[in-house]
Amino acid sequence: MDLTLSDEQRLLRESADRFVAETFDAEHRKKAANDPLGFSPAIWKQFAELGWLALPISEAHGGLGGGAIEIGILMEAFGRGLVSEPYLATIVLGAALVAECGTAAQQQAILPDVADGSLYLAFAHAERAARFDLAHVDTTATKSADGWRLNGSKTAVLDGAAANRIIVSARVANANGASGRLCLFLVPADAPGLTLHDYARLGGGRGCNLDLKNVQIAADALLGDGGDALPAIEVVVDRAMAALGAEAVGIMQTLLDTTLEYTKIRKQFGRPLSANQVIRHRLADMAMQVDEARSMALRAALMADAEPVARSRAASGAKAKIGKCARFVAEQSVQLHGAMGVTEELDIGAYFKRLLAFDALFGGSAHHYRRHAALSGRAQA
C-alpha cells in the first residue's frame, strides 16, 4: 500500500501547519477562552477562504470532495495549535450528517452555506443514560398537525451555543409510544421550548446540554426521508473518531517536541536533563507512543469508507489505542517538566487537558476495547 501523500495533500499539510503556527499562540487561546463562543468568527471566515470548510463537502454543493485522509491532515495541524474553532461539530459531524441523510433539497440549502462559513451546525445525540451507546436514544419526536414536537434532553453537545441549527436525534413516537425508528431533525437554535446550558470544555472550546420541552418544528425539519438514521450516525461518528485521533496525534507530537527541547536546556547538577540515560529512555518511549498513535489514526482514516464492521473496528481500535498512548505521553511530559507542567504559565497543561477531553469524547479506551472485541466477534461469526 502506497502511503505517500499526494502533491495536493502535502500542500494542505504545509499550509495548515504554517497558518496554525502563525495564528494559534498562547495569547490567542486566552482570548478564545474568554469569548462567549469559545472561538473567533473572524478566523472561521479565514478557514472558509482557505477552503478548509469546503474540504469534505462534495463538489456539487460547493465543496472540494476531500476525504478522511485530508481531514486527518488538517486535524493533526489543529492539534498542534489547540484550535478551538468548531470544525468537528460543524464540518465533521454536522455537514457529514446532512450529506449522509439529507434530501437533495436539504443538501443544496445547507451545505453551500456551511462551506462559505455562514452557517454553523451542531449534533445533539448523546444522553446521560446512553453511556456512549449510539443506539440508546430516549428523546421522542411526535408527529403533529403542523410538523413535529420534540421532548427529551441531550448532553455534551459540541459548540451547540454557536450553532444556527442543531441536528437532534429522536425516536419517532406513535399512539403506543416510541417506535424503533431513529430519526434526525434540524432544530433552529432559537426554537421555543429549547433550552441550552452552555459551559467551557476541558482543554478549550465550549459544549452544552439541551432540554427539549414540546419543541415545535416544521414538517420539513425532518432530515431525509424518515428512514432509520442509526447507520448514518455510526458512519459519521466513526469518521469523527478518526479525525479526533489525528488531532490527538498533533497534540502528542507537540508535547514530545516541547519536552525534548526542555530537557536539552534544563540543567540539573550542571548537566542537561537529556544527558541522563533514564530521561532519554523515557523520551524514546514517548516517541514510540506517538508513532503508534499516528499509525492507528491513519488506519482509521484509510478504513473510513470500508464496510461497517471493518470501519467500526478500525475506529474503535484507534480510539482505544490512541487514548492509552495519549495519556502516557501527556503524563510523561508533565512529569519531565516538573511542577511547572501543570501551571497556567506553560502550554503543557493546556495540551494535557485537551488530551483528557479527547479520551472522554465518544467513549474512553475501556469502552472502545469492549466495542472492538464485540465487533471482532461479529466479524468471525
N, C-alpha and C positions, 0 to 999 in steps of 0.2 A: 504494500500500500504506500502510495506516494503522499507524504505528509507535508511536502514543501508548499509554502504559501505562494499564491499567485501574485503577479505584479500588483493587481488591484488590492489584494489583501495586505501586502507589505506597505503600500501607500496608506491604507486605512490605519494600520498599526502605527506608522511613523507620525501621521497627522494627529491621531488621538493621543499618543504619548506626549507629543510636543504641546498640544493645546492644554492637556491636563497639567503638565509640569509648569506651564506659564500662568495658569489661572487658579488652580486649586491649592493654595498655600494655607498655612495655619490661620492667617488673618481672614481669608475668605471663609474658612469653616466657622470661625467665630461669628461672622456676620450672618451666615446661613442659619446658625443655631438660634440666633436672636430674631430671625424673621418669622412672622406668623405662619408662612407657608413652609418654612424649613429649607428653602432653596431660592435661587434667583431667577425670576421670569425672564430677565434680560439674557441670561446665559442659556436658558431654554430656547430662546429665539435663535441664539447662535448655533445651538445644536441643530435646529431646523435648517439654517443656512448652510451648515456643513454637510447636510444630507443624512445625519445620523438618525433623525426621527423617521425618515422615509426608508431607512435601510432594509427592514424586513417586510415592508409593505409591497404588494405586487405592483408591477409597472402599470397595470390597468387602473390603479387607484392613486396614481401619482407617486409611487414608491420606486425603489431600486431593485426589489426582488432578491435581496440578500437572504442568507440562511443562518443556521445556528453557529457556523464557524465564524462568520463576520460579527455576529452578536457577541460571541465569546472574545474576539479580539478587542472589541470596544469595551466590554465589561471588565476585562483584565486591566485596561488602562484606567477605567473608572475606579477600580480598586486601589490603584496606586495613589490616586488623589483623594480618596474617600468622597467621591462625588455623591451628593445628596439629592440631585435632581431626580424626578420621578420616572426614570427611564423604565425601570422594572414594572411599575404599576401601569403606566400609560401604554408603553410600546410592547414589552414582552408579554404582559398579561392582557391588558385591555384590548389593544388593537388586534392581537392574535385571536382572542375570543370572537371579535366581530368578524374577522376573516374566516374563522372556522365555522361559525354558527349563523352569521347574519345572512339575510336575504341580499340579493343583488342591489336592491334599492337602499338597504341599510348600509351596506358596504360603501356604496357610492356617496351616501350622505355623510358618513362618519370618517372614513379612512383618509381622504384628502385633507380634512381639517386637522386630523392628528399629525399627518406628515408635515404640514406647514406650521405646526406649533400653536394653533389657535384653540385646540380642544384637548383637555386633559381627561383621562379616564381612570377609573379605579375598579378593582374587582373585590366584591364583598361575598365571601364564600364560607370562611371558617366560622365555626360556632364553638362555644365553650365545651359542650358535651361531645364534640366530634373526635377530639384527641387525634387530629391530623388524618382522620378517615374521610377521604374526599366524597364518599357516598352518603355520609351521615349529614343530612340537612333537615332541620325541623321547621324552618321558616316556610310559611304557606302562601300560596297565591290562589285567590278565589276569583272566578270569573264574575264580573258584574255587568250591569246593563250597558255601561259606557266604557268598559275596559277591564282593569284588574285591580284587586285590592290585596296588598301585601301586609303580612303580620309576622313578626319574629325579631330576632336580634342577630347581629354579626359582630365578630371580634377581629382584631388585628388586620384592619383594612389599611393597606399601604397607601399613604398620601391621599386618603379619602377626602380630607378637608379641602384639598386643592382641586379636586375633580369637578368638572362641569356635569358629567354623567357618571353614575356608579352602576356597574353591572352586578346585579344581585341575583343569587341563585335561590330558588324556592321550589317546593313541591306543589304541584297543581292539586288543589282540593276540589272535591265534588260533594255531592249531598251526603256521602258516607264518610267524609274526611279526606285526608291527603291520599293521593294515589301514588304509585311508584314512579311517576314521570317527573324527572328533574328538569326544570327549565331555567332560562336566564332572562332577566328583564333589565331594560335600560331605564334607570330611575334618575330623573333630574335632581341635582343637588339641593334644589330649593323646594322639593315636593312637600306638600303639607303632610304632617304626621311622621316625617323623617327627622330623627334627632341624631346629631353627631357628637361624640365625646372625643375630642382631639387631644393628642398627647405627643410628647417628644419620644422618638425611638432611641434605644441604646445605640451609640455609635454614629448618630446623625440621621437626619430625615424625620418624618412625622408619620404617625399612624392614627387610627381612630376606631372606636367601636360605634356600631349603629343600632338604633332602636327603630323598628318599623311598626307603627300602630295605625292600622287602617289607612295605609298609604295608597291613595288612589292614583293610578296611572292609566294612560290611554291604551287602547287595544293594540296599537302598533308598537307599544313599548316591549312586547314580547320579541326577544331576539331569535330570529329564524322562524322555522315553520312549526315550532312547538314540540318537536321530537325530543327524545331523551338527550340531554346535554352532557351527561356524565363522561362519555368517551372523549368529547372535545375538551372538557375540563382536565381530564387526565393527560391528554396530549400537551396542553398549554402549560400545566404545572410541571410536567417532566422537563419541558424545554426551559422553563423558568429556573428549575434547579440546576440545569446545565449552565445557564447564564450566571447564576449565583456562584456556582463553583469556580467559574473563570474569574469573577470579581474577587473571590476569596484568595485565589492564586496571586492576583495582583497585590493584595494586601500582604500576603505572606512573603512575597518577594521583596517588598519594601521593608518589612520588618527584618528580613535577613540582611539586606544591603545596609540598612541603618545600624544594625547590631554589629556587623562585621567592621564597619567604619569606626564605630565607637570603641571596639576592643583594640583597634590599632592606635588610637590616640589616648585612651585612658590608661594611665600608668599606676602600677602597684608595686611597691618595693623597688622602684627605679626601673621597672620594665613594663612594656605594654602588656595588657591582658592577653593579647593574641599570641604572645610568646609562650604562654602557658600551654602545655600539650593537652591538658584536660579541656581547656577552653576551645582549642582547635577541634577536638573531637566533638564537642557539643555543637560547634558551628557546622561541622561536616554533617552531623545528624540533622540539623535544621535544613541544610541544603538538600539532603536526600528526601526529607518530607515534602519540601516544596516541589521537587521534581515528580514525586509520586502523585501529589495532588494535581499538578499540571497534566499529567498523563490521564488521570481519571476524568478531569474536566473535558479534555479533548475527546476522550472516548464517548462521554455522554453527548457531546455536540455531534460527533460523527454518527451516533445512533439515533439522533433526534427524529429522523424520518423512517426509522425501521418499523417492523411490525410491533404491535402493542406490548407484548410480553418482553421482547428483547429491548425495546426502548425504555420501558419502565425499570427493568433490571439494571440497565446502564445508568439511568438517572439516580436510582436509589443507591446503587453501588458507589457512585461518585459522591453523593451527599453524605453517606456514612463515612467513607474513607477520608474525604476532604475535611469533614468535621473533626475527625480524630487528628489528622495532620495539622490542621489549623490551631487546635488547642495546644499541641506540643510546641509549635513554632512561636505562638504568642506567649506562652508561659516562659519559654527559654529566653525570649527577647526581653521580657520584663525583668527576669531574674538577672540576666547578664548586665542590664543597665542599673541594677541595684534598686534602692527605694525610689530613685528618680523616675523609674519606668511607669509608675502609676500616678505621677503628678500631672497637673494641667500644663506644666511648663514644657513638657516633651510631647511629641506627637505619638509616641509609642502607646500611651494609654488610650488614645482615640482609636488607633488601629486595633488594639486588643479588644476594645468594646465592640467594634464593628464585627469582629470575628465571632464574638459571643452571640451577637444578634443573628449572624449567618447560621450558626448551629441551630438556633431555635426556629427559624423560618421554614415552614412546610415540614417540620418534624426534625428531631435531632438524630444523631447517629444510631442510637438504640432502636428507634422506630424504623429507620431505613434498613438496618441489618435484618430486622424481622420481616419487613416487606420484601427485601431481596430474597430471603430464604423462601418465603411463600411463593414468590414468582418463579423461583428456580424449580420448586416442586411442580408447579403448573407446566413448566416447560418440559419436564421429564415425563409427565403423565401421558 
